[in-house]
Each structure stands twice: as structure tokens, then as C-alpha cells.
């Protein structure tokens, strides 16, 4: 005789990514008496039935850390299954608050950097978040087809000097040999910087040149059943089907477009901010808003739940961390 085991209860939880200007973020150690005592986590807690996620975030951070949240943006949502419960974690990025965080409930607090975690062990639910935190808020895309290769490389050099950390080579007009030469030139510019260089669609060339990864087209994404074997993998998405296929493959991040009218397609239908927010609400991967955006659109994009913005025609100013 088989017995159907009851599904563990769903627990709604909110967690905060408190970020300082140097991109470091706060982790807290769970106190004795709680499950996973001694494990490190992002501060936060359960959402009560009578409150919104943002209300719960403000309450928890005041109770745990003694701070008052001034500005917080929805980020990503992850579902984790533990033996005792299924937890849906809604992450918020908190960039502005009043007060200095103090350990009111936790044993310890520690400011950490995504590429250099010095505390352990980490709560299992928080492990995947660290990779997402390595992504900068601005994603630049090359546009040599309009500007010419010489101007494009000059713009890339300037952007790298200003702090650009994520760049996609997207030059579909070039022949294979021209693309290889251009990609090598971009890679040479990026050497000695912290920038990651991806190439649009060409998995083989990404591997051949030792690029940091590949950015999949939407059609390419839907044709795949497994994630490409590259370090970083992004994907272009325009609808729910593409978004959730990217999720199922374990893609690192996606772009969602078009948000606003673009010079190349001024009359094409666009999402706008409201539809973007609805489309990515509750999504588990970092999203870059794309299409007709300017550097000043970063905050509006993050207010809708995006990780950041992707820019093509504003490459010289693409230097946000």
C-alpha cells in the first residue's frame, strides 16, 4: 500500500539585499533555536497574512536590524523546497535606509561581496542569489553596424574606463572572419578590467575565443533543451513562454524587450513600464529591460522589478556598476 505524503506548506518570505555604494551587501547569521542555526542568510522573514511584501520587509528590517527602509525595489523571486516547508522568497534590493544595521536578533552581521564570500555556511536558499549579485546594473550591447567598427571600439574603450562590467557583442552584419576579428579586438580592450564579454548567438566562437559567455536569441533559446556549456549565458525574451523556458534551462539572466520605442523600430508595439512589471513579477532570473532606454531609465526599470537596463545606442555612457 502506498501513502500519499502531504505537500509541505508554502511559506511566504521576504528577504533584503542591503547594498552599500561599494556593492557590498549584508548577510546575517541565524541565531540558536531557529532552524539552520549558525547559517548565514539575507535578512528578512515571513510575510504575515495582513501585510504586503514591502510592509513585511520594512517591519522585519526594523525588528532585526533597527533600520528604517527609505527605498526598496522588487528584484527576483525564488521557490525553495525544504523537508519541512516550501519557501517562496521574494527578494528586494534596498539601496537607501536610515540607521546603522545592528544585530538585534542575529548572532553576527557581515558585509560581503558577491565574488568574495568570507562567511559560511550559507543557507541553501541563498546560495544561487550570490551569482545573480555578480551582475552589474547596466548591460551594454555593441552597435558597430550603425557607428562603424572604429567608433564602436573607441566607445567600448571609454565605457570600460568608466566602469562598464558587462558587454554583449551583437554584430549580425559581419562575416565570420570579420566577427572573429572584431570580437578579438573587444576582448583585448576588456583584458585587465572586470568586464565580462558575451557574444550574441555564436556559442562556438564564444568557446573558441575564450569569451565569458553567450547571449541567446529568442529563437535559439526555444530550440535548446539544455543550457550551453559556457560560464555566463543570457537570453533575449519578449513573452512569458520565452521567460519560463530560460528559467527551465538555468540561464543566468534575460533581457526583456522592447520596453520603449527604438530609433530602428519607432512604430513597433512596445511593452511600456506597466506591462514589463506585470510580465516579470515573481520571476526568478535577473531581468535587463531593453529597448529605447537611456541611462536615466535605470531607476524606473528597477522600480518595476528589473535588475537593470541594457543599452545599445548609449554605449559611451554605459558605466553604471
C-alpha positions as semicolon CSV with decimal commas, in nm:
position;residue;x (nm);y (nm);z (nm)
1;X;0,000;0,000;0,000
2;X;0,129;0,345;-0,087
3;X;0,066;0,651;0,122
4;X;0,048;0,994;-0,034
5;X;0,269;1,228;0,161
6;X;0,111;1,569;0,218
7;X;0,275;1,858;0,039
8;X;0,477;2,077;0,275
9;X;0,312;2,412;0,346
10;X;0,402;2,715;0,136
11;X;0,570;2,984;0,344
12;X;0,585;3,337;0,202
13;X;0,912;3,509;0,295
14;X;1,071;3,841;0,207
15;X;1,448;3,896;0,203
16;X;1,656;4,210;0,167
17;X;1,968;4,277;-0,035
18;X;2,102;4,576;0,158
19;X;2,362;4,726;-0,072
20;X;2,626;4,987;0,003
21;X;2,785;5,216;-0,261
22;X;3,079;4,976;-0,297
23;X;2,833;4,696;-0,395
24;X;2,887;4,507;-0,070
25;X;2,574;4,357;0,084
26;X;2,470;4,244;0,430
27;X;2,446;3,884;0,548
28;X;2,321;3,779;0,892
29;X;2,382;3,463;1,093
30;X;2,074;3,275;1,215
31;X;2,057;3,260;1,597
32;X;2,035;2,948;1,816
33;X;1,689;2,799;1,847
34;X;1,590;2,855;1,484
35;X;1,611;2,601;1,201
36;X;1,953;2,616;1,036
37;X;2,103;2,797;1,335
38;X;2,451;2,924;1,253
39;X;2,380;2,950;0,881
40;X;2,421;3,283;0,703
41;X;2,135;3,442;0,512
42;X;1,999;3,766;0,373
43;X;1,799;3,942;0,645
44;X;1,420;3,920;0,628
45;X;1,139;3,698;0,745
46;X;0,786;3,569;0,699
47;X;0,515;3,779;0,537
48;X;0,214;3,795;0,765
49;X;-0,133;3,743;0,617
50;X;-0,229;4,105;0,679
51;X;0,072;4,270;0,513
52;X;0,231;4,318;0,173
53;X;0,582;4,201;0,094
54;X;0,714;4,556;0,121
55;X;0,541;4,609;0,455
56;X;0,691;4,283;0,582
57;X;1,033;4,389;0,459
58;X;1,015;4,720;0,644
59;X;0,892;4,553;0,963
60;X;1,149;4,273;0,958
61;X;1,443;4,505;0,894
62;X;1,336;4,732;1,177
63;X;1,293;4,438;1,415
64;X;1,613;4,257;1,313
65;X;1,849;4,542;1,230
66;X;1,699;4,859;1,376
67;X;1,686;5,039;1,042
68;X;1,411;5,223;0,855
69;X;1,379;5,147;0,484
70;X;1,362;5,457;0,262
71;X;1,373;5,295;-0,082
72;X;1,346;4,931;-0,190
73;X;1,289;4,771;-0,530
74;X;1,141;4,427;-0,602
75;X;1,405;4,202;-0,753
76;X;1,368;3,826;-0,807
77;X;1,151;3,555;-0,653
78;X;1,276;3,204;-0,583
79;X;1,096;2,894;-0,457
80;X;1,293;2,653;-0,237
81;X;1,176;2,317;-0,109
82;X;1,295;2,212;0,233
83;X;1,188;1,890;0,407
84;X;0,967;2,085;0,647
85;X;0,827;2,351;0,411
86;X;0,828;2,507;0,067
87;X;0,953;2,866;0,087
88;X;0,877;3,136;-0,167
89;X;1,140;3,405;-0,120
90;X;1,071;3,750;-0,258
91;X;1,397;3,942;-0,276
92;X;1,409;4,320;-0,257
93;X;1,709;4,540;-0,325
94;X;1,740;4,803;-0,054
95;X;1,966;5,092;-0,151
96;X;1,856;5,359;0,097
97;X;1,778;5,329;0,467
98;X;1,809;5,523;0,791
99;X;2,024;5,400;1,078
100;X;2,321;5,166;1,108
101;X;2,232;4,794;1,099
102;X;2,282;4,626;1,437
103;X;2,231;4,261;1,531
104;X;1,909;4,277;1,732
105;X;1,820;3,911;1,673
106;X;2,113;3,753;1,487
107;X;2,443;3,637;1,629
108;X;2,652;3,828;1,377
109;X;2,634;4,057;1,076
110;X;2,885;4,074;0,791
111;X;2,920;4,292;0,482
112;X;3,019;4,073;0,188
113;X;3,099;4,095;-0,184
114;X;2,947;3,859;-0,441
115;X;3,280;3,734;-0,569
116;X;3,444;3,705;-0,227
117;X;3,223;3,547;0,040
118;X;3,417;3,507;0,365
119;X;3,145;3,360;0,589
120;X;2,995;3,010;0,591
121;X;2,785;2,805;0,583
122;X;2,523;2,981;0,372
123;X;2,155;2,897;0,395
124;X;2,083;2,678;0,087
125;X;1,806;2,911;-0,032
126;X;2,051;3,199;-0,056
127;X;2,333;3,028;-0,246
128;X;2,203;3,087;-0,602
129;X;2,143;3,454;-0,529
130;X;2,515;3,525;-0,499
131;X;2,577;3,457;-0,868
132;X;2,298;3,695;-0,968
133;X;2,454;3,963;-0,748
134;X;2,770;3,946;-0,960
135;X;2,576;4,102;-1,248
136;X;2,606;4,481;-1,284
137;X;2,303;4,704;-1,332
138;X;2,396;4,807;-1,687
139;X;2,439;4,569;-1,981
140;X;2,594;4,728;-2,291
141;X;2,539;4,597;-2,644
142;X;2,768;4,683;-2,935
143;X;2,630;4,868;-3,237
144;X;2,913;4,880;-3,490
145;X;2,669;4,829;-3,778
146;X;2,548;5,188;-3,725
147;X;2,858;5,360;-3,589
148;X;3,138;5,176;-3,768
149;X;3,393;4,947;-3,606
150;X;3,649;5,217;-3,525
151;X;3,397;5,436;-3,345
152;X;3,246;5,131;-3,175
153;X;3,579;5,018;-3,032
154;X;3,655;5,372;-2,916
155;X;3,317;5,385;-2,739
156;X;3,382;5,047;-2,576
157;X;3,722;5,166;-2,452
158;X;3,562;5,474;-2,298
159;X;3,283;5,273;-2,138
160;X;3,530;5,025;-1,988
161;X;3,731;5,313;-1,844
162;X;3,411;5,445;-1,686
163;X;3,343;5,110;-1,518
164;X;3,138;4,902;-1,763
165;X;3,130;4,540;-1,644
166;X;2,901;4,352;-1,887
167;X;2,912;4,374;-2,266
168;X;2,743;4,184;-2,548
169;X;2,896;4,169;-2,895
170;X;2,599;4,182;-3,133
171;X;2,713;4,237;-3,491
172;X;2,498;4,028;-3,723
173;X;2,609;4,217;-4,035
174;X;2,969;4,094;-4,011
175;X;3,107;3,790;-4,189
176;X;3,251;3,510;-3,977
177;X;3,608;3,633;-4,022
178;X;3,510;3,995;-3,958
179;X;3,318;3,898;-3,644
180;X;3,614;3,697;-3,515
181;X;3,849;3,991;-3,570
182;X;3,608;4,238;-3,408
183;X;3,546;4,009;-3,109
184;X;3,921;3,967;-3,060
185;X;3,961;4,345;-3,058
186;X;3,683;4,383;-2,799
187;X;3,833;4,107;-2,586
188;X;4,172;4,277;-2,595
189;X;4,015;4,602;-2,474
190;X;3,846;4,419;-2,187
191;X;4,163;4,248;-2,067
192;X;4,273;4,381;-1,732
193;X;3,923;4,506;-1,648
194;X;3,643;4,340;-1,454
195;X;3,417;4,334;-1,759
196;X;3,253;4,016;-1,884
197;X;3,226;3,987;-2,263
198;X;2,949;3,780;-2,421
199;X;2,867;3,726;-2,787
200;X;2,524;3,708;-2,944
201;X;2,421;3,361;-3,053
202;X;2,760;3,218;-3,152
203;X;2,834;2,952;-2,890
204;X;3,121;2,802;-3,090
205;X;3,300;3,136;-3,127
206;X;3,250;3,216;-2,759
207;X;3,433;2,894;-2,673
208;X;3,699;2,938;-2,942
209;X;3,797;3,287;-2,829
210;X;3,758;3,225;-2,457
211;X;3,480;3,479;-2,414
212;X;3,290;3,489;-2,086
213;X;2,973;3,354;-2,242
214;X;2,694;3,382;-2,495
215;X;2,367;3,571;-2,529
216;X;2,100;3,355;-2,694
217;X;1,843;3,487;-2,940
218;X;1,481;3,409;-2,853
219;X;1,454;3,153;-3,134
220;X;1,781;2,993;-3,028
221;X;1,662;2,979;-2,667
222;X;1,339;2,797;-2,755
223;X;1,528;2,545;-2,969
224;X;1,752;2,434;-2,683
225;X;1,680;2,167;-2,423
226;X;1,995;2,218;-2,218
227;X;2,197;2,522;-2,115
228;X;2,502;2,592;-2,332
229;X;2,830;2,494;-2,167
230;X;2,962;2,845;-2,114
231;X;3,038;3,040;-1,799
232;X;2,770;3,307;-1,843
233;X;2,457;3,271;-2,051
234;X;2,195;3,538;-2,119
235;X;1,888;3,521;-2,342
236;X;1,654;3,756;-2,526
237;X;1,291;3,729;-2,420
238;X;0,972;3,904;-2,526
239;X;0,694;3,698;-2,370
240;X;0,606;3,457;-2,092
241;X;0,690;3,142;-2,292
242;X;1,044;3,258;-2,356
243;X;1,092;3,376;-1,999
244;X;0,996;3,046;-1,846
245;X;1,196;2,842;-2,095
246;X;1,501;3,046;-1,994
247;X;1,418;2,967;-1,634
248;X;1,390;2,594;-1,705
249;X;1,733;2,589;-1,872
250;X;1,905;2,767;-1,585
251;X;2,001;3,073;-1,788
252;X;2,185;3,335;-1,581
253;X;1,983;3,640;-1,688
254;X;1,750;3,766;-1,960
255;X;1,672;4,082;-2,150
256;X;1,307;4,175;-2,198
257;X;1,214;4,398;-2,489
258;X;1,101;4,625;-2,634
259;X;1,015;4,844;-2,338
260;X;1,008;5,177;-2,526
261;X;1,013;5,279;-2,894
262;X;1,353;5,246;-3,060
263;X;1,506;5,452;-3,343
264;X;1,519;5,142;-3,566
265;X;1,153;5,046;-3,498
266;X;0,977;5,366;-3,383
267;X;0,625;5,239;-3,460
268;X;0,662;4,882;-3,333
269;X;0,446;4,773;-3,035
270;X;0,620;4,817;-2,701
271;X;0,566;4,684;-2,351
272;X;0,593;5,004;-2,153
273;X;0,680;5,003;-1,783
274;X;0,347;4,868;-1,658
275;X;0,343;4,563;-1,885
276;X;0,709;4,497;-1,811
277;X;0,635;4,492;-1,438
278;X;0,342;4,254;-1,488
279;X;0,544;4,023;-1,714
280;X;0,839;3,981;-1,477
281;X;0,654;3,988;-1,144
282;X;0,753;3,680;-0,943
283;X;1,025;3,583;-1,194
284;X;1,333;3,400;-1,070
285;X;1,605;3,534;-1,302
286;X;1,760;3,882;-1,320
287;X;1,599;4,087;-1,597
288;X;1,754;4,366;-1,802
289;X;1,497;4,600;-1,956
290;X;1,584;4,670;-2,320
291;X;1,459;4,890;-2,599
292;X;1,473;5,266;-2,639
293;X;1,620;5,325;-2,293
294;X;1,864;5,587;-2,164
295;X;2,097;5,568;-1,861
296;X;1,844;5,773;-1,663
297;X;1,593;5,489;-1,705
298;X;1,784;5,266;-1,460
299;X;1,581;5,361;-1,152
300;X;1,242;5,338;-1,330
301;X;1,342;4,993;-1,456
302;X;1,443;4,876;-1,110
303;X;1,120;5,012;-0,965
304;X;0,936;4,768;-1,193
305;X;1,144;4,472;-1,073
306;X;1,420;4,469;-1,334
307;X;1,779;4,402;-1,233
308;X;1,894;4,681;-1,462
309;X;1,892;4,815;-1,816
310;X;2,051;4,709;-2,144
311;X;2,179;4,985;-2,372
312;X;2,283;4,975;-2,735
313;X;2,291;5,332;-2,866
314;X;2,423;5,484;-2,543
315;X;2,735;5,274;-2,509
316;X;2,966;5,561;-2,412
317;X;2,759;5,631;-2,101
318;X;2,719;5,262;-2,011
319;X;2,923;5,268;-1,693
320;X;2,683;5,202;-1,409
321;X;2,813;4,937;-1,164
